[in-house]
Structures are given as structure tokens and as C-alpha cells.
Amino acid sequence: MPSPSNSAIAAAFLLSLAACNGSAAQDQGGVAEAEEAKPRLGLFTTLPIYWGEAGDIASILSDGGEPDWVRTELETEFEIVPLDTLETEALAGLDRVLLAQPRPLAPSENVAFDKFLVRGGKALILADPMLTRHSDYGIGDRRRPQDVVLLSPILDRMGVKLLFDEDQVDGERLVEHYEYRFPVNLAGHFRRFDTGEGSRSCHVYDNGLLAMCGYGGGEVFLFADAAILDWEGQEPVPEARRVALWGLLQPLVPRPRGDAEE
């Protein structure tokens, strides 16, 4: 049998290389697809959900402890994008955000967040008028979570006010809403008022703890407490607490793949 020519050998080699490259590309494509399978969720918070409560970067990097349970839960469904700001550049490419006891926004951030909602963005805002979560940092320390949420510009544009009953008793309790039981502690309540803007309508539910607002092409879901995120150093996290958390997060979770279009 004659030996194969150099050109035949070269052709076979090129075909083999192409096949390997194609297989590698498919593998990489599969990895990329898996990585892209989770929707991106912008997380803007003063609570130590993502980084933990550490004094500096070195402490954060050297901390070998378990991540906050809320971060662990979020990462089962989302790729978390931690946000230091709500400026336009930070919100670019996001269509859903979670604001959990956020700091007060700068005027430019209010404008950027407004545009994010108008173009169809979704937001869940946990706004606590009297934060009960423990912090190692004293009042006035910039590293301490926001004790009293200050979001009046946002809420005013939505057409709701966040109010607080000073006579309520301290201590966690459960508030029922449909099939969910939400743990709350020194919670606030929302009250609706007419903004005169037809595209900015809010529905406040019976107990005032939750509100849902349409805003341009977007939606905002408001919860007047942040105690649902508490559970520090106590394991395991009760399943009922996880269920309640996901009850709040449902508006941000896309429909599972394969669902029939309605």
C-alpha cells in the first residue's frame, strides 16, 4: 500500500485540528451558556450581605467564614452584581435590582434610577424605618448599616409615604400575606397618595407592609422592613425564613425555561 503523501497528511492533520477546536469551542460555549444561565441582579445595600461586616479590604479578603445566608440564597438563582452607586454607568446592562436598606441617593442617582425604571427595569426595595439588625459598629460610623432608610425622593415619585408607628412593641413577629408569613421587627407601613401621574400608580396592600408600583415601563416592589434578612450566626436558617425571602424575590425571578407562552 502506498504511503500517504505529505499533502494528505497535512489535510488530515488540519481536519483533526479543526475537530478539536470545534469540540473545545462547544465545551467553552457550554460553559459560557451555563455561566449566562443565571440572570444578573444588581445589589445595592448598606447591609453586610455581600462582603460581610469587615473593617477594611484586608479583613474582607482574609475572612474565612461562611458568607451571609442571603447572599448564598441569591446566588442559587442570580449572578449578583454588587453596586456601590446607582449612577447610569452602574445600572447599564441590568434589568433587575435589589435595594436592601440602601443609603440616601445623590440627585444624579435618583435621576439614573428613575430612567432605569422608565426603560422597563424591575426593583425590589426593602426600606426599614427602624433597622433592628445588630452591627459591630456604633451609631455614626460610616461602616454601620443605614439605621433609618431615607428614600423620600424615590417614594414620593412612586406616590407612597413610608410611615412608622412609634408605639409598636420591639420583637420579631410574623405578618401573613397570601401564602407567605414574613418575619418583621419594628416595621413601617406605606400609605398611598395621588401623584397625578397616570404612569406612576401604586397599590398598597391591606397591612401597608407591601406596595407594588408601576413606573413607566418598569415595576417597583416595596417592603417596609428588613428584618427578614436577619439571621446572623444562627444555623441552620429556618426553611420558613427562606420561603418568606423568596416570596419577596419572586417578582425578580424570571419564568423558568420551558414555560409555555401565555
Residue, then its C-alpha position, 0 to 999 in steps of 0.5 A: m500500500p502506498s504511503p500517504s503523501n505529505s499533502a494528505i497528511a497535512a489535510a488530515f492533520l488540519l481536519s483533526l485540528a479543526a475537530c478539536n477546536g470545534s469540540a473545545a469551542q462547544d465545551q467553552g460555549g457550554v460553559a459560557e451558556a451555563e455561566e449566562a444561565k443565571p440572570r444578573l441582579g444588581l445589589f445595592t445595600t448598606l447591609p453586610i450581605y455581600w462582603g460581610e461586616a469587615g473593617d477594611i479590604a484586608s479583613i474582607l479578603s482574609d475572612g474565612g467564614e461562611p458568607d451571609w445566608v442571603r447572599t448564598e440564597l441569591e446566588t442559587e438563582f442570580e449572578i449578583v452584581p454588587l453596586d456601590t452607586l446607582e449612577t447610569e454607568a452602574l445600572a447599564g446592562l441590568d434589568r433587575v435590582l435589589l435595594a436592601q436598606p440602601r443609603p440616601l441617593a445623590p440627585s444624579e442617582n435618583v435621576a439614573f434610577d428613575k430612567f432605569l425604571v422608565r426603560g422597563g427595569k424591575a426593583l425590589i426595595l426593602a426600606d426599614p424605618m427602624l433597622t433592628r439588625h445588630s452591627d459591630y459598629g456604633i451609631g455614626d460610623r460610616r461602616r454601620p448599616q443605614d439605621v433609618v432608610l431615607l428614600s423620600p425622593i424615590l417614594d414620593r415619585m412612586g406616590v407612597k409615604l413610608l410611615f412608622d408607628e412609634d408605639q409598636v412593641d420591639g420583637e420579631r413577629l410574623v405578618e401573613h400575606y397570601e401564602y407567605r408569613f414574613p418575619v418583621n421587627l419594628a416595621g413601617h407601613f406605606r400609605r398611598f397618595d395621588t401623584g397625578e401621574g397616570s404612569r406612576s400608580c401604586h397599590v398598597y396592600d391591606n397591612g401597608l407592609l407591601a406596595m407594588c408600583g408601576y413606573g413607566g415601563g418598569e415595576v417597583f416592589l416595596f417592603a417596609d422592613a428588613a428584618i427578614l434578612d436577619w439571621e446572623g450566626q444562627e444555623p441552620v436558617p429556618e426553611a420558613r425564613r427562606v420561603a418568606l425571602w423568596g416570596l419577596l424575590q419572586p417578582l425578580v425571578p424570571r419564568p423558568r425555561g420551558d414555560a409555555e407562552e401565555 
